[in-house]
Amino acid sequence: MLIKKSADIKYSEITPKNVYLNRRDFIATAGVAGIGLAAAKLVPEMLSPELTAFGGNKLQFNKSDLSTMDEEITPFKDVTSYNNFYEFGTKKDEPAAKAKDFQTSPWTVSIGGNVKHPQKLDIASLMKLSPLEERIYRMRCVEGWSMVIPWIGIPLNAVIKAVEPKPKANFVAFETLLDPRQMPGQRVRGLSWPYTEGLRLDEAMNPLTILAVGLHGERLPNQDGAPIRLVVPWKYGFKGIKSIVKISFVEKQPPTAWNTFAPKEYGFYSNVNPNVDHPRWAQSSERRIGEFRRRKTLMFNGYAEQVAQMYSGMDLQKNY
């Protein structure tokens, strides 16, 4: 089994000691204006016991048993310096340089469409929809490189349950901030802006899917999609839409940025499948950042036991 429980593994063996000791300081909250109906009624308490009111600067997170514990974690430096974030440039080192002054506070996410309780929530309110969890996930990029990242995030299914989708909600659509003034890549021709992505509702509800707000024990860096991004570990990295401002529940399959731009190269599902090559490169192997040797690509990025049943009966050559 590729996903293992971590009860017998010391946290300090996974995360650097200084990060461990300061893990509850990784996010500074800015207030609590606008906790919506679902947040007020359905949120469990997630503040440190010593805090008496929301608004303190300490949050706690749980270590999830869904974490992948059998591989070495990619160092923080690599995770934050080798990025795909086309809103800040097409080269891997451009996002870290060009996103350093990106303003992520205040920040709200609108949640609507076919739901009973539409919401417009700030980040603090979103984080109260469920206790934050740390999940160590393999992440695979379509170009053939991969990382193992300790994400900190909100289970997406907790957000979905809070807004209560209506029967016509078959898909979940996501949208990135549109701000060419701050995002120089949006001033360049290429992808249609704002960046959009989508999941089938059952994919969004899968326990592995999270909305990440941090990594390596710290608040999510700008170049990695601050302040909130999607993480779906069995799919290729371009499905991980960053800097989300809108989540919509829709009846029909929504358009997605890369599928719209190059439909013969980037399918809607974008599941990691070593048996389906990209038109310009093979997908049967990958190179972990920091390593020289290549390794065999695993079906569904190694998460087949948790997700393969969702695609039973589908032609995964056609639905790539």
C-alpha positions as CSV (number, residue, x, y, z in Angstrom):
1,M,0.0,0.0,0.0
2,L,1.4,3.4,-1.0
3,I,-0.3,5.6,1.6
4,K,0.7,4.6,5.1
5,K,-0.3,5.7,8.6
6,S,2.2,7.7,10.4
7,A,1.5,6.9,14.0
8,D,4.9,5.2,14.5
9,I,6.9,7.9,12.7
10,K,8.3,10.9,14.6
11,Y,7.3,14.2,13.2
12,S,10.8,15.5,13.5
13,E,11.9,12.8,11.1
14,I,9.7,14.3,8.5
15,T,9.9,18.0,9.0
16,P,12.9,20.1,10.1
17,K,13.0,20.6,13.9
18,N,12.7,24.4,13.7
19,V,9.6,24.1,11.5
20,Y,8.1,21.5,13.9
21,L,8.6,23.7,16.9
22,N,7.0,26.7,15.2
23,R,4.4,24.9,13.2
24,R,1.5,26.6,15.0
25,D,2.8,30.0,14.0
26,F,2.8,29.4,10.3
27,I,-0.2,31.6,9.5
28,A,-1.0,35.0,10.9
29,T,-4.7,35.7,10.7
30,A,-6.1,39.1,9.8
31,G,-9.6,39.1,11.2
32,V,-12.9,37.4,10.9
33,A,-15.2,39.7,8.9
34,G,-17.9,37.8,7.0
35,I,-18.2,34.3,8.4
36,G,-21.0,33.0,6.3
37,L,-24.0,30.9,7.4
38,A,-22.3,27.6,6.8
39,A,-19.2,28.7,8.6
40,A,-21.1,29.9,11.6
41,K,-23.2,26.7,11.9
42,L,-20.9,23.9,10.8
43,V,-17.3,24.8,11.8
44,P,-15.5,22.9,14.5
45,E,-13.2,24.8,16.8
46,M,-9.6,24.9,15.5
47,L,-7.9,27.5,17.7
48,S,-5.2,26.7,20.1
49,P,-6.7,26.1,23.6
50,E,-5.0,29.1,25.1
51,L,-6.7,31.5,22.7
52,T,-10.1,32.9,23.9
53,A,-11.3,34.5,20.6
54,F,-10.6,34.2,16.9
55,G,-8.1,36.7,15.7
56,G,-5.1,35.4,17.5
57,N,-2.0,34.6,15.4
58,K,-1.7,30.9,16.2
59,L,-3.5,28.0,14.4
60,Q,-3.0,24.3,14.9
61,F,-3.2,21.6,12.3
62,N,-3.5,17.8,12.4
63,K,-1.2,15.4,10.7
64,S,-3.3,13.4,8.3
65,D,-3.1,9.6,8.0
66,L,-3.6,10.1,4.3
67,S,0.0,11.3,4.0
68,T,2.5,9.4,1.9
69,M,5.2,8.4,4.2
70,D,7.5,6.2,2.1
71,E,9.5,8.9,0.2
72,E,11.9,11.7,1.0
73,I,10.3,15.1,1.2
74,T,11.5,17.7,-1.3
75,P,13.3,20.5,0.4
76,F,11.5,23.8,1.0
77,K,14.1,25.7,-1.2
78,D,13.2,23.5,-4.2
79,V,9.5,23.6,-3.7
80,T,9.6,27.4,-3.6
81,S,12.1,28.1,-6.4
82,Y,11.1,25.7,-9.1
83,N,7.5,26.5,-10.0
84,N,4.9,26.6,-12.7
85,F,2.7,29.7,-12.2
86,Y,2.2,31.2,-15.7
87,E,0.6,34.3,-14.3
88,F,4.1,35.2,-13.2
89,G,6.1,33.9,-16.1
90,T,6.7,30.7,-18.1
91,K,10.2,29.9,-16.7
92,K,10.5,27.9,-13.5
93,D,12.4,30.6,-11.6
94,E,10.2,33.5,-12.7
95,P,7.3,33.0,-10.2
96,A,9.6,33.3,-7.1
97,A,11.1,36.6,-8.5
98,K,8.0,38.2,-9.9
99,A,5.4,37.2,-7.2
100,K,7.3,38.4,-4.2
101,D,5.2,41.6,-3.9
102,F,1.9,39.9,-4.8
103,Q,-0.8,41.1,-2.4
104,T,-2.8,38.2,-0.9
105,S,-4.6,40.1,2.0
106,P,-7.4,40.8,2.2
107,W,-8.6,37.9,0.1
108,T,-12.1,36.4,-0.4
109,V,-13.3,33.3,-2.2
110,S,-16.9,33.3,-3.7
111,I,-18.6,30.0,-3.7
112,G,-21.8,29.7,-5.6
113,G,-23.7,28.1,-8.5
114,N,-25.9,25.1,-7.8
115,V,-25.6,25.2,-4.0
116,K,-28.1,25.8,-1.2
117,H,-25.8,28.2,0.7
118,P,-23.7,30.5,-1.5
119,Q,-20.9,32.1,0.3
120,K,-18.3,34.8,0.0
121,L,-15.7,33.9,2.6
122,D,-12.3,35.4,3.6
123,I,-9.4,33.0,4.2
124,A,-9.9,33.0,7.9
125,S,-13.5,31.9,7.6
126,L,-12.6,29.2,5.0
127,M,-10.0,27.8,7.3
128,K,-12.7,27.4,10.0
129,L,-14.8,25.1,7.8
130,S,-12.5,22.3,8.9
131,P,-9.4,21.8,11.0
132,L,-6.3,22.2,8.9
133,E,-4.5,19.0,8.0
134,E,-0.9,18.4,6.9
135,R,-0.8,16.0,4.0
136,I,2.5,14.7,2.5
137,Y,1.7,14.1,-1.2
138,R,3.6,13.1,-4.3
139,M,3.1,15.8,-7.0
140,R,3.7,15.0,-10.7
141,C,4.2,17.6,-13.4
142,V,3.3,16.7,-17.0
143,E,6.8,17.7,-18.2
144,G,8.3,14.7,-16.3
145,W,9.4,16.1,-13.0
146,S,8.0,15.4,-9.6
147,M,8.2,16.5,-5.9
148,V,7.0,15.2,-2.5
149,I,5.4,18.2,-0.6
150,P,4.0,18.5,2.9
151,W,0.9,20.6,2.2
152,I,-1.3,22.1,4.9
153,G,-4.9,22.6,3.8
154,I,-8.6,22.3,4.1
155,P,-10.3,19.1,2.9
156,L,-12.3,20.3,-0.1
157,N,-15.2,18.0,0.9
158,A,-15.7,20.0,4.1
159,V,-16.3,23.1,2.0
160,I,-18.6,21.2,-0.3
161,K,-20.7,19.8,2.5
162,A,-21.0,23.3,4.0
163,V,-22.5,24.9,0.9
164,E,-24.7,21.8,0.1
165,P,-24.7,21.2,-3.6
166,K,-28.0,20.9,-5.4
167,P,-28.8,17.9,-7.6
168,K,-27.7,19.6,-10.8
169,A,-24.2,20.2,-9.4
170,N,-22.2,17.6,-11.4
171,F,-18.9,19.5,-11.6
172,V,-16.9,22.0,-9.6
173,A,-15.3,24.9,-11.5
174,F,-12.4,27.0,-10.1
175,E,-11.1,30.5,-11.1
176,T,-7.9,32.3,-10.4
177,L,-7.6,36.0,-9.6
178,L,-7.6,38.3,-12.7
179,D,-5.2,41.1,-12.0
180,P,-2.7,41.9,-14.9
181,R,-1.3,44.8,-12.8
182,Q,0.1,42.3,-10.3
183,M,0.4,39.3,-12.5
184,P,2.6,40.2,-15.5
185,G,1.9,36.9,-17.2
186,Q,-1.7,37.9,-17.7
187,R,-0.5,40.7,-19.9
188,V,1.0,38.2,-22.4
189,R,-0.9,36.3,-25.1
190,G,-1.3,32.6,-24.6
191,L,-3.7,31.1,-22.1
192,S,-7.1,32.6,-21.7
193,W,-7.2,34.6,-18.5
194,P,-8.3,34.2,-15.8
195,Y,-7.0,30.7,-15.3
196,T,-9.8,28.1,-14.9
197,E,-9.9,24.5,-13.8
198,G,-12.5,21.9,-13.0
199,L,-13.2,18.6,-11.3
200,R,-16.1,16.2,-11.4
201,L,-18.0,16.4,-8.1
202,D,-16.9,13.0,-6.9
203,E,-13.3,13.9,-7.6
204,A,-13.8,17.1,-5.6
205,M,-15.3,15.1,-2.8
206,N,-12.5,12.5,-2.6
207,P,-10.8,12.6,0.7
208,L,-7.4,13.2,-1.0
209,T,-8.5,16.6,-2.5
210,I,-7.6,19.7,-0.5
211,L,-7.5,23.4,-0.7
212,A,-3.9,24.2,0.4
213,V,-3.1,27.2,2.5
214,G,0.5,26.2,3.5
215,L,3.4,23.9,3.0
216,H,6.4,22.8,5.0
217,G,4.8,24.2,8.1
218,E,4.6,27.7,6.8
219,R,2.0,29.9,5.1
220,L,1.7,29.2,1.4
221,P,4.4,31.2,-0.5
222,N,3.2,33.5,-3.3
223,Q,5.0,31.5,-6.0
224,D,3.2,28.3,-4.9
225,G,-0.3,29.8,-5.2
226,A,-1.0,31.9,-2.2
227,P,-3.2,32.3,-0.4
228,I,-5.2,29.3,-1.4
229,R,-4.8,26.7,-4.2
230,L,-6.1,23.3,-5.2
231,V,-4.1,20.1,-4.6
232,V,-5.3,16.9,-6.3
233,P,-2.4,14.4,-5.9
234,W,-3.4,11.8,-8.5
235,K,-3.5,14.4,-11.3
236,Y,-0.9,16.3,-13.1
237,G,0.3,19.6,-11.6
238,F,-1.5,21.9,-14.0
239,K,-4.8,20.8,-12.4
240,G,-3.6,22.6,-9.2
241,I,-5.1,26.0,-9.8
242,K,-3.5,28.7,-7.7
243,S,-4.7,31.9,-6.0
244,I,-8.4,30.9,-6.2
245,V,-11.1,33.6,-6.0
246,K,-14.1,31.7,-7.2
247,I,-15.6,28.2,-6.8
248,S,-18.7,27.4,-8.8
249,F,-20.9,24.3,-8.8
250,V,-22.1,23.6,-12.3
251,E,-24.2,21.1,-14.3
252,K,-21.9,20.7,-17.3
253,Q,-18.2,20.1,-17.7
254,P,-16.6,23.5,-17.3
255,P,-13.9,24.8,-19.6
256,T,-10.3,24.6,-18.2
257,A,-7.3,26.7,-19.1
258,W,-5.0,24.1,-20.6
259,N,-7.7,21.9,-22.2
260,T,-9.1,25.0,-23.9
261,F,-5.6,26.1,-25.1
262,A,-4.4,22.7,-26.4
263,P,-7.1,20.0,-26.1
264,K,-5.1,17.4,-27.9
265,E,-2.3,17.7,-25.3
266,Y,-4.2,18.4,-22.0
267,G,-7.4,16.5,-21.3
268,F,-10.1,17.5,-18.8
269,Y,-9.3,14.6,-16.4
270,S,-5.5,14.9,-16.5
271,N,-5.0,11.8,-14.4
272,V,-1.4,10.6,-14.1
273,N,-1.4,7.7,-16.5
274,P,2.0,6.3,-17.6
275,N,0.3,4.5,-20.5
276,V,-0.8,7.7,-22.2
277,D,2.1,9.8,-23.5
278,H,1.9,13.5,-24.0
279,P,2.3,14.3,-27.7
280,R,5.7,15.8,-27.1
281,W,7.2,13.5,-24.4
282,A,6.8,10.2,-22.7
283,Q,5.0,9.9,-19.4
284,S,6.3,6.5,-18.4
285,S,9.0,7.8,-16.2
286,E,9.8,10.9,-14.1
287,R,12.7,12.7,-12.4
288,R,12.3,13.7,-8.8
289,I,13.6,17.2,-8.2
290,G,17.1,16.8,-6.6
291,E,17.7,13.4,-8.2
292,F,19.5,12.5,-11.4
293,R,18.0,9.1,-12.0
294,R,14.6,8.6,-13.4
295,R,11.9,6.5,-11.8
296,K,8.9,4.6,-13.1
297,T,5.7,6.7,-13.2
298,L,3.0,5.1,-11.0
299,M,-0.6,4.9,-12.2
300,F,-2.7,7.7,-10.7
301,N,0.7,8.9,-9.3
302,G,0.6,6.0,-6.8
303,Y,-2.9,6.7,-5.5
304,A,-4.8,4.1,-7.5
305,E,-6.1,2.3,-4.4
306,Q,-7.9,5.5,-3.3
307,V,-9.2,6.8,-6.7
308,A,-9.2,4.1,-9.4
309,Q,-12.8,3.2,-8.6
310,M,-14.0,6.6,-9.8
311,Y,-12.9,5.8,-13.3
312,S,-14.2,2.3,-13.5
313,G,-15.5,1.6,-17.0
314,M,-13.9,4.7,-18.5
315,D,-11.6,4.6,-21.5
316,L,-8.5,6.2,-19.9
317,Q,-6.8,6.5,-23.3
318,K,-9.7,8.7,-24.5
319,N,-10.4,10.4,-21.3
320,Y,-6.9,11.6,-20.6
